[in-house]
Amino acid sequence: MTLPEMPHPKDKVVLLKRIPLFAGCPEREIVLIADRTRLVEYKKGEVIYRAGDMANAFYTVVSGRLRVFGQSGGVEKTFTVLHNGDTFGEISLLTGETHSATVEAINDTLVLELQKADFEEVINRVPSLVLYLSRQVSKRLRMKDLAGEYAEAQVVAVYSAARGVGRSVFAMAMAAMLVRETRHPTILLSLGDSHGALYGLPVDIAGALVRDVEDLTSEQWRRGVVKHPLGFEVLAPELPSGEGEEQLIAPLLSVLTKQYVYILLDLPAAVNPSIFKALTQSDRIYLLTDQHRENFVQTKALVDRIEGALGRTDGRIRVVVNRMRGLGLPMSLQEMGERLGFPVASALPRAPTGSGGLTLDELRAVLDDPAVPFTRTIQRLARELRGSLIGLALGSGAALGLAHIGVLKVLEREHIPIDMVAGSSIGALVSGLWACGHSAEELEAMALRFRNPWNIRKLFILDFSIPVTGLLIGAAAGFGVGALAGFWTGLLFGFMVTVAVGLVLGPLAGGPIQGAELMAKLESDFAGKRFEETQLPLKIVAANPMGREEVVFESGSIAAAVRASVSIPGIFKPVMHEGKYCLDGGVANPVPVSVLKRAGVHRVIAVNVFPTTPELQEHLREQERRRAVREAHLASRPLLIRLGARLGDELRRTVTPLIFDVIMRSMQAMEYQIAEVACQDADITLRPTVPGSHWLEFFTPEKFIRRGEEVAMEHLPELKRLAGLGDASLTTSATEP
């Protein structure tokens, strides 16, 4: 453990505001917490505390990853992995018991530490933390061991302000997907007046279901449980409506949390004490709406009322906009959030259906097809609830980044699920095309078109920027010479001056290459698609050098975002976006792991194509060996051949390296260092490197793609464990750390 140079309290305030637990606290409370905490760094392999140690602090992860593990059945078991924003140590502080698990740093990790005495002072002065901690205790008490896997019982409410927005279909789809994803016991309580969740059940069985919540206090309730054709169980008691009967909700849920891991509540579109009691007892609340303006207004009013009743919701509310009716033009999540006045967590795409609604058979067929956008969205929401979202970060690297395609081929072939993708520079291009629905095979076919070097060079050679100043100087020179030597001579001279001045002033105006040819190519490849139309969430990263910040694109034109992300400094002209100059994303974040983490992704696969320093040094030594062999061979050749070879070497030496090459290799040297740090927060880092390859070597895509496949296959067991597709010891729920 090391104590870094003590940050200024204002710096800790900034860190605390990025953590969901503290983000909603008033400024004075955050300042109080910042004054009491200290920033501590734990190196890879260091133990924060061991099982059996007395609790002496409350911890919050700022960056890095921590493994929580202990003994289960005599075998060491990893209970969970803690990431940015996660907290631990609070339960033992509150109960006075020793820690029940060991916490170890997976990589270099920064945590904010609040000592026991300061912790007690803070919870007495910050009421919202007391609510959070009480919920943590409740959740940990609901932990259960299922075949050696620790799982946390979760109560999930599905609610809406209006009827007819697909609430019950969403609840059924979520319940079915949770069963498929987790194999954990799941029950859906149909508390709606129409019992929409029973759609597809035989009428005689549905009629025999329990109708009285009071029956649930005894074993009688089991008689009312029905197995749904989609794999989960259903219970349909009448919602208590009498005065004071809302107090029956908590005992009902308490009984069910002992038997099930996921308890979904399909609540009717009404407002009464029982519904609000159910909401207060829920760990997650999905509010369904469609894009009708009046339903947005009602949903916002409902959000305000729920927040008023619950106080701080700590991100429990997730607004889901149902697009199944196909109303109007698709809006981005940001646009819908601005119209609603509350962040929109997800948009539910329209499901393919032959009927007016969505029959049970149609729903089953849709959920069986992972390529359907509706299914992908439900699957992503289920994995988010489970705490197992998987993100893919594709890094920069110019032609070296063609290796990303090989990685994608393996992910597709082995059915490794990806819930979100982010990319910088060439990674932005590949991730954007993949998120738009192009398969890895299609991306490979696109890359193979560049085997003709002219196809890539024309994007540069035919797109030199001629500043207005160059045009004016050229025109003036042309007029002057034309007046003395004639029109055609003046025209030719003016053109030559314009080009010469343009070549000189172009780099001074941001870059000699305009980017129009590249933009036209991108518009063609993306066919005008926007972020709102992608098949999975996409984040594209560019850099704003003026503000020393990254710029994350997640709405609008994908082609424009990629154009910004591939704008190599000093070569391509920068792109102006919302008043910011945007350059190559690799300058700020060459492998955007942090972008995915901030977006809520739990597990990240990073692809870093930059060769390591030892790899490059070995390549240079190999070059020297080859040069020595070549010179020894030339020594025995005739004089003219030796002179010709020496002349060729001298010519190459006079033009090598070109200024573009100097700029790019300098930038990649810097990006390599940043990428190494970024990848420390990834769960798996793939390194499909091809040392010695040129950054502009797009005309040999096969070797990069092949290398990407090879490296991905080498890590296939790890990838499958990460995705839960093999025998894995890693689970995402934990006992008290």
N, C-alpha and C positions, 0 to 999 in steps of 0.2 A: 504493500500500500504506500502510495506517495501523495503528498499534499502539493498540488501545483501552486504556482504563485497565486496568492489570494486574489480572486477577481473583485472588482469594484462592486458594491451592492447593486448598482444599476445594471451591471452585467448579469447578476443572478436574477434580477427582476425579469430581464428579457428571457432568460432560460425558463423561469417558472411560468411565464405567460405562454410558452410553447407546450406546456404539459397540460393535458386535458383536465386533470384533477384541479389545477389552480387557475386555469384560464378564465373561469367565470367569477373569480374572487375580486372584490373591490381592490383598488390600487393600494389602499392603506394596509389591507390584510396581506397582500403579496409582499409589500415592503417589510412587514413584520416577519414573515416567513424567511425572506431573503436575509434579514439581519441575523436570524438564528441558525441558518444552515451553513455548512461548509462544503466546498467542492473537493471530492476525493477521487484519486485515480487508482484503479486496480489493474495491474498488469495481467496479461494472459496467464491463466493457471492459478492466480492468487485466489485465496478463499476469503470471502467477506465474513462469513461465520459458519460454524459447523453445527450439525444436529446435536442437541444437548447443551449448547452454549446459552448463557443467560442473555436476554434481550437488553440491549443498551442504546439502540438507535432505530430511527425510522428512515428508510432509504427510498430515493426516487432515481430511476435511471435517466441520465441525460443523454448519453451516447454509448454505443457498444452493446454487448450481449452477455447475459449471465445465465448459467445453468443451475436449476434447482433440482437436487437429487437426494435420494435416501435409500433405505433398505425396504424392500417389499417382498415378503416371502423368502427372505434370506438372499435375495438378489438385488444388486444395485439397480435402481430404477430412476430414469430421468422423468421428473414430474412435469416440468415446463421449462421454457426458455423465456427469459425476461428481456424486453426490448425497450427502446426509447419511450419514456413516459410511464412505464410500469412502476408500481410501488411494491415494497415488501418490508416485512419485519413488524408490521403494525399489530398483528393479532397477538403475538407473544408479548408485546408491550402492554396491550390492554388486559390480557389474562394473567400476566405475571408468570406464565409458564416458560419453559425453555423452548428453543427453536426445535421444530420437528424435522427439519431438512437442512441440508448443506447448500450454500450458494457459492458458486465458483465462476470466475470471469472466463468466458470463452475466448474473448480477445480483449485488448486494452479498452477499459471501460471507465467512464466518468459517472459518478453518482453524487447526488446531493444528500448529505447526511444531516439528520436532525437528532441531536442527542436526547436521551430520555427526558431529562428535566425540561429542556426546551420544547419537546413534543407535548408534554403535559400542559405547559403554558399555552402553546399554540392552539390545542384543541379546546381549551377553555375560552379562548378569545376569538376563535374562528368557527362559528356554529356549523357552517356548511361542511367542514371536515368531519364533524361528529356524525352527520348524516351519511357521508361517504363511508366512514369507518364502520358504522353499524351495518351498512349494506354488505361490506366486505366480510364481516363476521357471519352474517346470515348466509352468504353464498358459500363460505368455507364449511359451514355446518351442514350444507346440503351436498357435500362431496361424497361420492360413492366409488367403490372399487369394483369395476366390471371386468372380470377376467384379467386382473392385473393392470387394467388401465383406469387411471383416475379420471372421473368425469364429474362435472359440476352440473347439478340440476338447475335448469333455467326456465323461468316463466316468461312466455312471450305473448304479448297482446297484439291482436290484429283488429284495427278499429278504423272507422271512417266517419266523416261528418255528413255524408250523403249516401243514399242508397244507389245501387246500380253501378258501382265503380269497381266491381270485381273483388271485393273483400274476401268472400268465402272461397272463391277459386284460388286466390293468392294463398290463403291459409292452408287449403288442401295441398297445393303445390309445394309449399314450404315444408309441411309435415312429411310429405312423401319424399322430398329431397333429403331431409335430415335423416330419415331412415336409411336411404340409399348411401349417403355419405358417411354416416357414423355407425350404423347397425345398432344404435342405442335405442332403448325403449322410448317411444314417443306417443303422446296422446293429444288429441284435439278435442277441446271442450267446445261444443256448439252451443253457445249461450244466446244466439240470435233468435228472434221471434219466428223466423222461417226455417231455422236449422239448416242453413244452406250447406254446411259441411257434410250433411248426411246424403247429399245428392249422389245417387248411384247405389245406395243401400236398399236391400229389400224392404218393402213397406212394413211387412209383418214384424221384422226385426226392429226397425226404427220405432215402431209403435210401442215396443216393449221396453224402451230405454227408461232409465231412472228419471223421474220428473221432480224430485224433491231434493234440494241440496242437503237437507237435514239427514237424508238417508246415507250420506257420505261419511257421517261420523261413525258408522258401523261397517261391518264387512258386507252389508247389503249392496253397497255401491258397485261391487264387482259384477253383479248380475247385469248391470246396465252397460257394461263395456262391450263394444262391438268391434270386430276386426274389419277395417276398411279394405276394399280391394287394392288400394294403393300401398298397403303395408303398415300403416299406422293404426292406432286404436282410437275409437271415438266414444265420447260420453256426452249425453245431451240433457243435462238437468235444466229445469226452469230457472231463469234468473230471479233471485230473490227481489221482490218489489215492495214488501211491506215495510213499515217503519222500523228501523233498527235492524232489519234483516241483512243489511250489507255486512254485518259482523260475521256472517256465515262464510264469507268469501275466503278469509285468511285460513280458517281451519280446513276448508276444502282443498286449498292449494298445498297446505302443509301435508295432508294425507297423500296427495298425488306426488309430491317431490320425493317421498320415500320409495316410490315405485317406478318413477319415470325420470329420465334425464331431461327430456324436452316436453314442456306442457304448453301447448298453444291455445290461446283463448280467442275464439271467433265471437267478438262482441257486436251487438246490434248497433245500428246508427241511431242511438238515442243518448240522452243525458240524464243520469239518475245516480243516487248515492252508491248503488251496487257496482255500476260501471266504473265510477271513479275509485272505488275501493279496489277493484280488480287492477286498475291502472297503477295504483300506488304499490301494489304487491308485485308488479311485473319488472323483470330485469331489462326487457327491451319492448318498445312500443312501436309498431309499424302503423303509420297513418296512411291509408290509401285515399287517393283522389285521382281525378282525371284532369284534362286540360281546360275544362269549362271554367270560365272566369268566376262564376258564382260559387263553384265548388272550391276554388282557390280561396275565395273570401271566407267561406265557412270553415275551411281547414285551418286558415290562419287564426280565426277566432277560437277554434278548438285547441290549437297549440297554446295560445295565450291562456286559455282556461286551465289546461293541464299543467302548464308551468306554474300558474298561480296556485294550484292545488298541491303540487308536488314540491314547490320550491326549486332548488337546483336539480336539473334532470341529468347532469353529468353525461350528456350525449345519449341518453336512453331513447330519445324520440328519433325515429327514422321516417321521414316523409318519402313515400314511394308514389310516383306519378304513373298511372296506368295508361299506356298508349294503345291498348288493345282495340279501341274504337277507331283509331287512326284519325283523331280530330286535328285538323289544321296541320301546319308545318311543324316538323320537330324542332323543339327548342333545346338549347343546352341546359345542363343542370344549373349552371350559373344564372342563365336567363330565367328559368323557372323559379329559382330561389329568389331572385330579385322581384319577380311578379308576386310570389307568395309572401315574401317578407320573412322567410325562414329557409335555411339550407335544405335542398332536396338531395336525399341520399342516393336515390336510384330512379331510373325510368324503366318501366316494365314494357318491353317491346310487344308488338302485336304477335299473337300466336297463330300459326296457320290452322285454319279450321274450315270445314265444309258447311258447318251449320251457322246459325245466327249467333249462338253463344259458344260454349266450349263443353261438349259432353264429356262424360267420364272416360269413354274409350278414346276420345280425341286428346284429352289431357294426358292419359297414359302414353299414347303414341308420341306426343310432344316431349314428355319427360324422358322417353327412351332414346331420343335423338339429341346428342350433345351438341350437334351443329346448329340447332335452332336457337336464335338469339334469345327467345323467351326462356328456354331451358338454361342457357348460359347465365342469364341474369339471376334466375332462381338459385342455381347452383352456387353462384358467387355470394349471394346473400346468405345461403345456408352455411357456406364455409366461413363467412365473416362472423356469423353467430357462433360457430364452433371455435373460432379463433385460429383458423388454418388457411387464411388467404395466401395465395402464392403469387409473387410478382417476379417479372423477368426484366432485368436491367441490361440493355444492350449498349455497349460503350462505343466511343469514338475510335478512329484509327484509319480513316480513308479506306484504301483498297483492302487493308488488313481486315476490315470489318465485314468483308464478304464471308468470313468464317461464321458469322451469325447465322447465315442461311443453313450451314451444316448442322449447327446446334438445333435450329428449328425443325429440321428434318427428323432428328432423333426424338425431340419432344412430341412431334405429331405421331410418329410411328409407334412410340411407346405409350401414347395416351397420357402423357404427363400434363395435368391440368394447369393452366395459367389463367389467373383472374385479372391481372393488370400488367401492362407492359409500358416501360419507359425507355427512351433512347436519346442519345446525344450524337450529333453529327451523322456519320454513316449509320449509327445505331438508330437514329431518328428515322432515317429513310426506310430501313428494314422493318423496324417495329411499326411504323405507320402503314406500310403496305400489308404487313401481316394482320394488323388489327382491322384493316378494311376487308379482310376475307380472302386475300391471296394466300394460297397454300405455299409451303416451302418449296414444293416442286415448281410452282409457277415463278417464285422468286429466283430459283436457280436458272430457269429458262431466260428470265430477264437479264440475269448477270452474264449468261453465256453470249448474249448479243454484243457484249463489249469485248469479245475476243478480237474483234477488228479495232485496233487502237484508235482509228479515226472517229469511231462513235463516241468516245469519251473526250478526245482532244477537241472536237468541234464545239463542245460546250464551253471551252476556254478560248480557243483561237478566234472563233467567229463572234466573240462577245466582248471585245475590248471596249472599255468606256472612254468616250470622247467628251471631256467636260465642256460646258458652254464657253468657258474662257478660251479653250483651244479652237473652237469654231470661230469665235470672234477674231482671234489673232490670225487664223488661217484665211478668213475672209478678207481682212485688211491687207494681208500680204498679197493675196491673189489679186485684189483690185489694183494695188500699187504696181505689181509686175505687169498685170494686164494692160494698164494704161501706157506702159513703156514698150512692152514686147508683143502685145496682141492678146486676144481673148483666150485662146486655147492654151497658150503658154502660162497666162495668169491663172487659169483654172487648174492646170496640173500643179503649178507651184503652190497655190493655195491649199490643194488637197494634201500635198506632201508636208507642208507646214502644219496643217491641222493634225495629221497623224503623228508627226514628231512631237508636237506640243502635248497631244493627248497621251502619248506614251510616257512623257515626263510628268505631266500633272495628274494622270490617272491614279497612280499610287498615292499621291498627295491628297486625293479626294476620297480616300477610304479604301481604294483598291482599283487595280487596272481592269478588272473583269466586272462588267455590269451585272451579270446574272440573269439577263432576260432569256437567253437560250436555255439555261438550267431551269428557270421558272416555267417556261413553256413545256419542257420535258416532264417536270413534276406535275403540272396541271393535267397533262395527258395520262400519266401513270395513275394518278389518283382520281381521275375522271370527275374532278370538282367536288369530291366528298369532303364532308365536314366531320369534326370530332363527334358530333351528335349521331352520326350514322355508323360508327365503328361497331364491330361485333364484340369487342371487349374494351374496357377503359384504357385510354391511351394518354400518356404524358410525354411531351416533347420539350427538351431543354435547350435553351440558347443562353448566351452570356451578354450582359450589359456591362461593357468595360468602364463606362463613365460612372456607373454606380457601384462597381465591383460586386455585382450580384448576378445570380442566375435568374432567368426568365422562364417560367414554366407555361407552356401552351397547353390548354385543355379544352378550348372551344374555338369555333371558327374554322377557317380553311386549313386543312392538313398540309396542302402543298405549300402554303405561305409559311407555316410553322417550320416545315422541313427546310425550306429555302433559308430561313433565318438560322437554323441550327447547323447548316453546312457552310456558312459564310466564313471561310478561312481568313483570319486577320491578315491584312496587307495584300490579299489576293482578290477576294470577292468584296464587292461593295457591301457595307452593312445594310441591314433592313431596319426600317423605322417601325416600331410597334408600340402603340399607346404612348408616344413621346419618348421611347427608349431606343437607343441604338443596339441592335442585336447582332451578335457575331456567333461563331462556332461554339456550340454547347460544351465542347471539350475544354474550353478555356476555364469555365467555372465548375463544371461537374462532369468529367469524362465518363464516369460509370455511375448513372444516377440512382444509386441504391437509396440515398437519403430521400429522394423524391417519393419513392414507393413507400418508405417507412412513414413519412409524414401523411401519406394518403391512407394509412391504416392497414397496409399489408403486413402480415405477420412473419412470412418467410420469403426470403429473396434469393433468387438465382442470379448471380452477376456473371457477365461475360466480358472479360478483359483481354483484348487482343494485342496489347503492347508487350513485346518481348522484354524479358527482364534484363538487367544490366549484365549479369553473367552470361546469358544467352547471346547478347550482342557482342560481348568481348570474345567469346568463343568463335563466333562467326568471323570477326575481324582477324583472329589468329588463323582461321582456316583460309581466309583470303590471302593472307601473307604467305602461307605455305604454298598455295596455288600459284601466286606470283613468282615465288622463288623457283618452283618447278618449271614454269613457263620461261623464265629468263635463262635457266640452265638449258632448256631445250633450244631456245633461240641462239644460244652461244655457238651451237654447232651448225647453224644455217648460214647460207651465203650472205655476203656483206649487204647487198641491196635489200634483202628480206629483213635483216637486222635494222637497217636504216629506216625502212618503211614502218616497221613495228615501233621504233623509237619515235618517229615523227607522229604516228597515231597517238602514242601515249602523251606526247607534248600537247597535241591539239586538244585531247580530252582534258588535260590538266588546266588548259587556259579557260575552258568554259565550264568546268566543274568545280564546286557545285554551283548550280544556277541559284539566283536570288530566291526563287520560289522554293527550291529545295532547302535552302538555308532556313527560311521562315518556317517551313513545315516541320523539318526535323527538330528545330529548336522548340517549337510548340509541343511536339510529341514527347520530347525529353521532359518538359514541364508537366504534361498531362500524365505521364507515367507515374510520377511521384504522387500526384493528387489521386490517381486511380488506385494506387496501392493502399492509401488511407481509406478511401471510400469503400473498397472491397472488404475491409475488416468487419464491417457491419453486415455483410451478406452471410447467409447460411451456407451457401455453396458458391464458390468462385471457379468458373471454367476459364482456362487459359489456352485457347487454341492459337498459339503463336507460331509464326513462320519467320524466324530471324533472317535478316538480310533481304527481305522483300521490300520493294520500293512502295512508297505510299500511293503512287499513281499507277500501280500495276494492276489495273482493272482488267487488262487484256489476258490475264491468266487466272480466271476465277476458280478453275477446278481445284487447284492446290489449296486455296483458302477454304473452300467449301468442304473438301475432303478432310482437312485438318479439323474443322469444326465438328464434323461427324465423329472423327476418331476420339477427340477429347470428351465429347458428350457420352459416347459409349463407354469410355473408361470410367466415367463417374455415374453410370446408369444405376448401380445399386444405391448410391447416395440420393440420386434424384427420386428414385421410387420410394425410398424411406421418407424423404421430405414430403412427398405427395400422399403418403399413407397407402401406397400400392403394394408394399411388401411387408415383411416382418420387421416392424420398427419398434424401438423402445421409446421413441419420442412421442409424447402426448402433450396437448396444449393446455390441459387443465391441471391444477396443482393443489396439493395440500398446502397448509400455511407454510411459507418459506421460512 
